[in-house]
Amino acid sequence: MNLFQLFKASLLEPKKQAAVRILTIGKILRYVFAFVLFMTIISFIQLATGLDDVTNGVEGLLQYIEEIEWLLYPFALIFLFVTTTIYHFVKISLFAFVALALLNVKKRRGEYRHVWRTSALSVTFPTLISFAASFFTSNLWITAATSLLTIVYLYLAIGYYPKMPPAKKKNA
């Protein structure tokens, strides 16, 4: 699967989200880093245009930023990429723990490494919704709603994991 197919599967197809558990971790990490890079570039553009709007009223700050602009933007881009990457990986890992609990509840087979891969795709659509909503409002309910949506995505995807074999009875 290429990155576009993974993106499409993360939006619409829980069955394929469950199927990514057998892909190599390198393919999933490539997808996660590409997604984080996309989010970082959009955030950086928002930062750069927002910074110009903020500095229009203060002439001294505007002059200072114009003098160090060549230094400010590269460091801001690197810092934004690193923090976004850390945040996204922590979020995927936490939702993978939730998915482990869902595996037990639904009596499905899987390991943390499998649900981590599935979680990497399941967080995509809710993250995009949260990111788009952040341009308009910064409400805690949006975070709660997107977290719940991620759990729903995970629940649907885990439904396609293989069932646990029936427990063997011990003869005494």
C-alpha positions in Angstrom: 0.0 0.0 0.0 1.3 3.5 -0.8 0.8 6.5 1.4 -2.3 7.7 -0.4 -4.0 4.3 0.0 -3.2 4.3 3.7 -4.7 7.8 4.0 -7.8 6.7 2.1 -8.1 3.6 4.4 -7.7 5.8 7.5 -10.7 7.9 6.5 -13.2 5.4 5.3 -12.3 1.7 5.8 -12.1 0.1 9.2 -11.4 -3.3 7.6 -8.3 -2.0 6.0 -7.3 -0.2 9.2 -7.3 -3.6 10.9 -5.4 -5.1 8.0 -2.5 -2.7 8.4 -1.5 -4.7 11.5 0.4 -7.0 9.1 2.3 -4.2 7.3 5.8 -3.5 8.3 6.4 -0.8 10.9 8.5 1.1 8.5 5.5 1.7 6.1 3.4 2.8 9.0 6.1 5.2 10.4 6.5 6.6 6.9 2.8 7.3 6.8 2.8 8.9 10.3 5.8 11.1 9.5 4.3 12.2 6.2 1.0 13.1 8.0 2.9 15.0 10.7 4.9 16.8 8.0 1.6 17.8 6.3 0.2 19.1 9.5 3.4 20.9 10.4 3.5 22.7 7.0 0.0 23.9 7.4 0.6 25.0 11.0 3.8 26.8 9.9 2.0 28.7 7.2 -0.7 29.7 9.8 2.1 30.8 12.1 3.9 32.8 9.5 0.8 34.6 8.2 -0.5 35.1 11.8 2.9 36.6 12.9 2.6 39.2 10.2 -0.9 40.2 11.3 0.2 40.4 15.0 3.3 42.6 14.2 1.4 45.1 12.0 0.4 47.1 15.1 3.8 47.2 16.8 6.5 48.8 14.7 9.4 48.0 16.9 8.6 44.3 17.1 8.1 44.3 13.3 11.5 45.8 12.7 13.1 43.2 15.1 11.4 40.3 13.4 12.4 41.6 10.0 16.0 41.6 11.2 16.0 38.1 12.5 13.5 36.6 10.1 16.1 34.4 8.4 16.7 32.8 11.8 13.2 32.8 13.3 11.4 30.8 10.6 13.8 27.8 10.3 13.9 27.3 14.0 10.2 27.7 14.3 9.6 25.1 11.6 12.0 22.6 13.2 10.5 23.2 16.7 7.0 22.9 15.3 7.8 19.6 13.5 9.5 18.1 16.6 6.7 19.0 19.0 4.0 17.9 16.6 5.8 14.6 16.1 6.1 13.9 19.8 2.5 14.9 20.4 1.2 12.6 17.6 3.3 9.6 18.7 2.2 10.0 22.3 -1.4 10.2 21.1 -1.1 7.1 18.9 0.5 5.2 21.8 -2.2 6.2 24.3 -5.0 5.1 21.9 -3.1 1.9 21.3 -3.5 1.1 25.0 -7.2 1.9 24.7 -7.3 -0.5 21.7 -5.7 -3.2 23.8 -8.5 -2.9 26.3 -11.0 -3.1 23.4 -9.2 -6.3 22.2 -9.9 -7.9 25.5 -13.5 -6.8 25.6 -14.2 -8.0 22.1 -12.2 -11.2 22.7 -9.9 -10.6 19.7 -6.4 -11.6 19.2 -3.7 -9.0 18.8 -0.7 -7.5 20.4 0.3 -3.9 21.2 2.4 -3.6 18.0 -0.7 -4.6 16.0 -3.1 -2.1 17.6 -0.4 0.6 17.5 -0.4 0.3 13.7 -4.2 0.4 13.6 -4.2 3.4 16.0 -1.9 5.2 13.7 -4.5 5.2 11.0 -7.5 5.6 13.3 -6.3 8.9 14.6 -6.0 10.5 11.2 -9.5 11.6 10.5 -10.3 12.8 14.0 -7.0 14.7 14.0 -7.9 16.4 10.7 -11.3 17.4 12.2 -9.6 18.8 15.3 -7.1 20.6 13.3 -9.7 22.2 11.0 -11.8 23.2 14.1 -8.8 24.8 15.7 -8.9 27.5 13.0 -12.4 28.6 14.3 -12.5 27.7 18.0 -10.5 26.2 20.8 -13.2 24.3 22.7 -12.5 21.4 25.0 -15.6 19.6 23.6 -13.9 19.3 20.2 -11.0 17.4 21.8 -13.4 15.1 23.6 -15.5 14.5 20.5 -12.4 13.7 18.4 -11.1 11.3 21.0 -14.4 9.5 21.1 -14.4 9.4 17.3 -11.0 7.8 17.4 -12.2 5.2 19.9 -15.2 4.4 17.6 -12.8 4.0 14.7 -10.7 1.6 16.8 -13.7 -0.3 17.9 -14.8 -0.8 14.3 -11.4 -1.8 13.2 -10.9 -4.3 16.0 -14.0 -6.0 14.9 -12.0 -7.3 12.0 -9.2 -8.7 14.1 -9.2 -12.5 14.4 -11.2 -14.0 17.2 -9.5 -15.7 20.1 -9.6 -19.5 20.0 -11.9 -21.1 22.6 -10.2 -21.8 25.9 -9.1 -25.4 26.4 -10.5 -27.2 29.4 -8.0 -28.8 31.7 -8.6 -32.5 32.7 -7.7 -33.1 36.3 
